Amino acid sequence: MNDIYQLAIRPLLFNAVKADPEKLHSSTIRTLYWLSDICYSPSTRWVNQRLRHSFCLFDKRLEQNLFGLHFPNPVGLAAGFDKDGVAAPVWGSLGFGFAELGTVTFHPQPGNPKPRLFRLPEDNAALNRMGFNNSGAVDMAHRLTEVRKNLTLPIPIGVNLGKSKITPLEAAAIDYRDSFRLLKDCGDYFVVNVSSPNTPGLRALQDATMLSSILEALSQENLLPQKPIFVKIAPDLELEAISDIIELAFNYKLAGIIATNTTIRRDNLKTQFIATGKSPQEEAGGISGAPVRDRSTEIIRYIYKHSQGQIPIIGVGGIFTAADAWEKITAGASLVQIYTGWIYEGPWMIRRILEGLLVLLEQRGLTSISEAIGIERG
Ligand SMILES: Cc1cc2nc3c(=O)[nH]c(=O)nc-3n(C[C@H](O)[C@H](O)[C@H](O)COP(=O)(O)O)c2cc1C
């Protein structure tokens, strides 16, 4: 079953019918939305049991309690896949140990013109310039409030916040704060996303002064019960700028740092042309997947070392195998996330990674995943 996706489904979708990546993504999201619905109605609840039986792996050695939340395993869904949070109930049944919804912005917005998502199969990568297409914080808040009224979700749900395109950079703090205010009761943790390359000027908010005004606004709003807040950073930041963010993380008592988003670099890509007929070098957007793997791990290692392991890290970028996840965890990540790998490897990937992590734990004579964090910090 494990290989059906890679041997048959993926070649069919990617090569034979050359399915448009965004259309494929929309159909997947529609299917997951439908599954979320049927999984939890009493007459069709068995579907959820079947999904869990097929995709989940439960093992005490993979569990962790972090920032007041219980994570059944360390492998989560990265932001950007479920931008409107329509499939929140189903991610736990697909094996993920947590899921990050969004990026959501205060104002609903259509995102950039299409086409804006491309596969780079020779590089095990994707190029996207989606531009935070989403139905807005009010819509997500309604949806998640409804879900939470009816269900206890089995995994922590993060909400990734971005700046609305129409909001000027100087007013960014208010924009993030307004989204946080609407969504605070709906998410288990929150992420200040200042690292997407696809909203003009957004990455400038990684600058210490700009970022601290956002964190200040959120901390004033984050009254009891306080929610864990993360900052998600770009792989293209200089190490000096990362040091500033580490300092801010201490000052504002952040729950941690998510490293990293997509890269604007185009080094060493094998893909010569994407679906527009142009080269990736000529196209705007962020690259995800294998090309971002090493840089993201390097940043994780840097944060771990320079914070003496005191700042929890969620590692993301180019994870396809258990070895990739292990590399990030042993470099210092407490948790990891996946987006592009899931597209390439298919829905059994999470289970495969979890099985692989258990083997790696055994080989090292470790009894739990938390013991592996940062052991190869270099
Ligand atoms: C199509 C696409 C859309 C994305 N959208 C978002 C987003 O809205 N917010 C965000 O923080 N990251 C977004 N990301 C970045 C991912 O969350 C992740 O940080 C990055 O892709 C690296 O992980 P990966 O190599 O496993 O994909 C997006 C990535 C892709 C491929």
The ligand as a MOL file (V3000), in Angstrom:
LIG
                    3D

  0  0  0     0  0            999 V3000
M  V30 BEGIN CTAB
M  V30 COUNTS 31 33 0 0 0
M  V30 BEGIN ATOM
M  V30 1 C 2.6190 25.8660 -1.9390 0
M  V30 2 C 3.2360 26.3150 -0.6470 0
M  V30 3 C 2.5500 27.2620 0.1200 0
M  V30 4 C 3.1000 27.6860 1.3210 0
M  V30 5 N 2.3990 28.5930 2.0710 0
M  V30 6 C 2.8930 28.9710 3.2710 0
M  V30 7 C 2.1580 29.8560 4.0900 0
M  V30 8 O 1.0520 30.2750 3.7650 0
M  V30 9 N 2.7160 30.2190 5.2810 0
M  V30 10 C 3.9320 29.7560 5.7030 0
M  V30 11 O 4.3730 30.1120 6.7970 0
M  V30 12 N 4.6340 28.8980 4.9410 0
M  V30 13 C 4.1490 28.4980 3.7510 0
M  V30 14 N 4.8560 27.6170 2.9910 0
M  V30 15 C 6.1850 27.1710 3.4640 0
M  V30 16 C 6.1240 25.8510 4.2100 0
M  V30 17 O 5.3280 25.9310 5.3610 0
M  V30 18 C 7.5470 25.4060 4.5980 0
M  V30 19 O 8.0790 26.3270 5.5240 0
M  V30 20 C 8.4900 25.3110 3.4150 0
M  V30 21 O 7.8280 24.8610 2.2730 0
M  V30 22 C 9.6640 24.3590 3.6840 0
M  V30 23 O 9.1930 23.0720 3.9910 0
M  V30 24 P 9.0850 21.8820 2.9040 0
M  V30 25 O 10.4210 21.7950 2.2280 0
M  V30 26 O 8.7380 20.6570 3.7150 0
M  V30 27 O 8.0140 22.2680 1.9650 0
M  V30 28 C 4.3430 27.1740 1.7690 0
M  V30 29 C 4.9990 26.2160 1.0050 0
M  V30 30 C 4.4620 25.7730 -0.1830 0
M  V30 31 C 5.1980 24.7340 -0.9850 0
M  V30 END ATOM
M  V30 BEGIN BOND
M  V30 1 1 1 2
M  V30 2 1 2 3
M  V30 3 2 2 30
M  V30 4 2 3 4
M  V30 5 1 4 5
M  V30 6 1 4 28
M  V30 7 2 5 6
M  V30 8 1 6 7
M  V30 9 1 6 13
M  V30 10 2 7 8
M  V30 11 1 7 9
M  V30 12 1 9 10
M  V30 13 2 10 11
M  V30 14 1 10 12
M  V30 15 2 12 13
M  V30 16 1 13 14
M  V30 17 1 14 15
M  V30 18 1 14 28
M  V30 19 1 15 16
M  V30 20 1 16 17
M  V30 21 1 16 18
M  V30 22 1 18 19
M  V30 23 1 18 20
M  V30 24 1 20 21
M  V30 25 1 20 22
M  V30 26 1 22 23
M  V30 27 1 23 24
M  V30 28 2 24 25
M  V30 29 1 24 26
M  V30 30 1 24 27
M  V30 31 2 28 29
M  V30 32 1 29 30
M  V30 33 1 30 31
M  V30 END BOND
M  V30 END CTAB
M  END
